[in-house]
Amino acid sequence: MKSPKRQASPACTSVIEVIAEPHLTAADEARIAEILRQSFPTDYQGRSFFQQRPHMRLVWREGRVLSHMSLFLRAIRVGDRVVDVVGVGDVATAAEARGRGHATALLDRCKTVASSSCARFVILFGDRALYDRAGFLPAANPFRHCQMVGARTGDIVEGASPFLRVLPLTDAPWPEDEQVDFLGHLF
């Protein structure tokens, strides 16, 4: 695998990094776990990810990691077609760095990374205006997935969510009325 890519961010001492999961250092993993603990009421049990390890991480670093986003390259079924997507999860910023635009910058970088992949859409679950400003559209599709609770496999569940958001990466529209099968866990 390639080594992490670095991109200068608007602040001269800041760096946005794309880190493939096998290249994540123990120190960065511990710092990300701390940021997630600060950011979510859910017990991550000391992990730097919610239920499954992502394929890559985007991090905003100013000496140490201040913001984080997980990216999952996945094939999902939408209606009768299998479609490649990038799923976004674990979006979090350290308490002392919130409100500085880090999540917006990470989402912009996510779109660049996803656009250079085989993915046709970026998908996430969230209800923040941040995602709407970044171009994500609400999607009311019914979907099924493998439920995971406490990093344990649960039941196959079907439903819908008001938090499902989709960003098309091509001219192809998102099929709004089709059943989505995540072919595994959510992001």
N, C-alpha and C positions, 0 to 999 in steps of 0.2 A: 504494500500500500504506500501511497505517497505520504510525505510528511505534511504536517499542518500548513495550510496557506495562511498568510497574514495580509490584512488589508488595513491601511491607515484609516482611521476614523477622523471625524471633524476635529477632535482635540488632538494636538500633536503627540501627547504622551499616551494616547489610547490606541488600542489595537483590537480589531475584530478578527477572531480566529475561527477557522473551520477545522475542527478536530475529528478525524475518523476515530470511532470508538476504541480500536486497539491502541491508539496513540494517546489516550487520555492518561495523564499522570495521576498518581495516588494523591498528590497534593491538590491538584485541580478537582479531582473527584470529591475529596473531603470538603473543599470550599463550596462546590456546587451543592452538595448535600446540605450544608449549612444555609445557603441561600434558599433552597427549597423549604427547609424547616421554618425559616423566617416568613416565607411567603404564603404558605398554605396551611390550613387547619388539618389537612389529611396527614396521617402518620406515614411517612416514607420509610420508617424503620431504619434510618441512617443511610439509606441509599441515595445515589445521585440521579435517580430516575424513579418514575412512579411504579409501573408494573413490569415493564420489559426494557432492557437496554436498547437505546436508539442506535441507528447506524452512524450518526455523526452528531456533533454538538457545535453550536455557534456560541461563542463567548465574547463578551466585551471585557477587555482586560486593561486595567490601569495599574500595572505592577502585579495585582492579583485579580482574579475573576470578580467582576461586579454584576454582570448580567449573563443570563444563560437561556438557551433554547435547544430543545431536542428535535432532530429531524429523523423521520423514518421513511425509507424508500420502500413502498409496498405495492403489490398488485391487489386490487379489490375488484369485486364484481358489481357492475352497475347495470341492472336489467340483465340482458343476455351477454353483455360484453365484459371482458376482463380489461381493466384500465389501470395503468401505472399512475400512482399518486405519490406526493410527498406529504406525510402527516407531520403536524407540528404539535409538540407537547412540552410540558415542563417549562413554560415561559415564566421567568422569574428574575427579579432584580433585587440586589441587597438593599436593605432598608436605607442605608446612608446614601444610596445612589439613585433613588426613585425620583421621577419627575424630570430627568435630564435627557430624555429621548433615546435611551439605550434600547428599549424594546422596539421602538420604531426603526432604529438603525438595524437591529438584528432581523426584523421582518423584511426590510429592504434587501439585506444580504441573503436571506432565505429565498426570496423571489429570484435572485440572480443564480443561486446554487440550483434551485429547482428547475429553472429555465434551461440550464445546461445539462439536465438529466433527461431521461426518457419519460419523465412524468408529464401528464397532461393537465393535472390539477394539483393545487395545494389544499389540504383539508385540515381543519382544526375544530376544536370545540371550545367556544368562549363567547362571552357576552359583552365584551368591552368595546367601546367606541374606537379604540386603537385598531381593532381588526377591520372595522367598517372603513376607517380612514385609509387603511392599507389596501383597500379594494376587495376585501372578502365580502361575499354575499351570503345572506341567510339561505339555508337549504332545508326544506321541510320533508325531505325524503324519508320514507320508512326505512329502517335498517336493522340488520342483525349482526351480532358479534358474540364472541366468547367473553363472558364476564370474568373478570379477574378481581379478586378481593384479597388484599394482604399478600400479593404475589402468589396466589393460589388460583388454579383454574376453577371456574364456576360453571354455571349453566350457559347454554346458548340462549340469548335473549333477543327479543324483537321489540321494536318501538320506534320512537322518533324523539328528537331533541330540539328545543328552540335555540340551542347553542351551536348547532352544526353550521359551519361557515366554509365556503368554497371559493377558491380563487382560480379561474381558468388561466392556463398558461399558453393556450393556443386560441385560434378563432372558434374552436368547437365549443358550443354552449354546454353547460352542465345539464344533464337530463333530469329535470326537476321532479318528474312524476314516477321515476323508476325506483324499484327496490334496490337498496345498497346492501351488499354482503361484504363485511370487512375481512372475511376469510381469516378470522382470528380476533385478537384483542383490539380495542380502541387505542388511540395514541395517547 
